[in-house]
Amino acid sequence: MATLKGKKIIVVGGSSGIGLGVAAAALESGAEVVIVGRSAEKLTAAEKALAGAGLVKSIAADMTNEADVFRLFDDAGAFDHLVATAGTPPPNYPVGETDMQFVRSFVDSKFIGAVMLAKHAVRTLKTGGSMTFTSGINKDRPPIPGGSVVSAIAGSFSYFARALALELAPTRVNIVSPGWVDTQMWDDIVGEAKSGFFAEMAARLPAKRIATPADVAPAYLYLMESEFTTGETMHIDGGQRLV
Ligand SMILES: NC(=O)c1ccc[n+]([C@@H]2O[C@H](COP(=O)([O-])OP(=O)(O)OC[C@H]3O[C@@H](n4cnc5c(N)ncnc54)[C@H](OP(=O)(O)O)[C@@H]3O)[C@@H](O)[C@H]2O)c1
């Protein structure tokens, strides 16, 4: 296993939730971290939360905007690992009521954004580095109604990584697929109903509780450190695919 000590890691989505958890864990391992998100306010709050943990820089960029993504990699300079956790709430209404504009913007932010990151990361990603993207439990347990788009997009990441791992070798490309994680995204999607959803799921899960970002961060660290893992999808879901 390689060490992350002294490595530069770009975490797109690092201002909140899973990405912020990965940033904190990477700093603890001695890495230098660049956190990326659209909102300067969220980035400032995240930098404060990470203060004292190590070398952190933030860059405001929208991964759906190619000029932003180009500038991001210019500003960040040569780096060792790319982690992408960024995403926005998925569509969740019956297929007959599909809002095509919303679906397009979801696919743009989740999948096209990942393609754009990969396209521009290759310019400055050092030899021996890796890219890790994020899918999720919705591919295995689609929410009903309305889960078809998020399930298809999340599932597509495994195939994206397999093809890129071959094309970009020796750069490694992997996916983390988390189960439910307690983050801001849940507050945005279900608001006060979150505690009820979480209590019901926690009772069913083999792990008997809902994950925190710190619970899933080690999967990202493993995929960066393991020099022999590529084209892989790592599930970290407390057994959620079993129930
Ligand atoms: N939480 C879960 O239960 C769960 C489970 C499985 C999979 N996932 C997936 O994990 C990913 C992260 O979710 P989370 O729960 O950590 O959400 P979160 O707390 O809302 O964090 C999302 C992060 O992505 C950034 N972001 C969103 N759109 C962006 C864009 N276009 N360009 C750059 N940054 C962008 C956000 O910052 P700005 O808003 O400032 O841009 C924020 O830093 C999502 O893709 C989600 O689908 C989550």
The ligand as a Gaussian input file, in Angstrom:
#p B3LYP/6-31G(d) Opt

LIG

0 1
 N      -25.712000      10.923000       1.404000
 C      -26.066000       9.717000       0.977000
 O      -26.852000       8.987000       1.613000
 C      -25.483000       9.188000      -0.297000
 C      -25.585000       7.812000      -0.554000
 C      -25.062000       7.309000      -1.736000
 C      -24.461000       8.156000      -2.643000
 N      -24.400000       9.490000      -2.378000
 C      -23.783000      10.355000      -3.385000
 O      -22.656000      10.948000      -2.805000
 C      -22.458000      12.233000      -3.385000
 C      -22.194000      13.235000      -2.265000
 O      -23.352000      13.355000      -1.493000
 P      -23.374000      14.041000      -0.062000
 O      -24.407000      13.301000       0.678000
 O      -22.001000      14.159000       0.445000
 O      -23.988000      15.466000      -0.463000
 P      -23.741000      16.940000       0.089000
 O      -23.451000      16.937000       1.537000
 O      -24.888000      17.732000      -0.427000
 O      -22.401000      17.392000      -0.681000
 C      -22.389000      17.607000      -2.056000
 C      -21.099000      18.334000      -2.406000
 O      -20.994000      18.445000      -3.822000
 C      -20.769000      19.810000      -4.181000
 N      -21.354000      20.001000      -5.508000
 C      -22.624000      19.764000      -5.912000
 N      -22.760000      20.050000      -7.215000
 C      -21.544000      20.480000      -7.643000
 C      -21.041000      20.938000      -8.899000
 N      -21.824000      21.025000      -9.986000
 N      -19.743000      21.301000      -8.985000
 C      -18.925000      21.244000      -7.909000
 N      -19.340000      20.819000      -6.686000
 C      -20.626000      20.454000      -6.572000
 C      -21.466000      20.585000      -3.055000
 O      -21.019000      21.927000      -2.924000
 P      -21.814000      23.139000      -3.671000
 O      -23.274000      22.932000      -3.443000
 O      -21.264000      24.369000      -3.054000
 O      -21.430000      23.009000      -5.106000
 C      -21.029000      19.757000      -1.864000
 O      -19.686000      20.048000      -1.533000
 C      -23.680000      12.563000      -4.222000
 O      -23.367000      12.399000      -5.564000
 C      -24.680000      11.503000      -3.790000
 O      -25.519000      11.119000      -4.846000
 C      -24.875000      10.021000      -1.236000

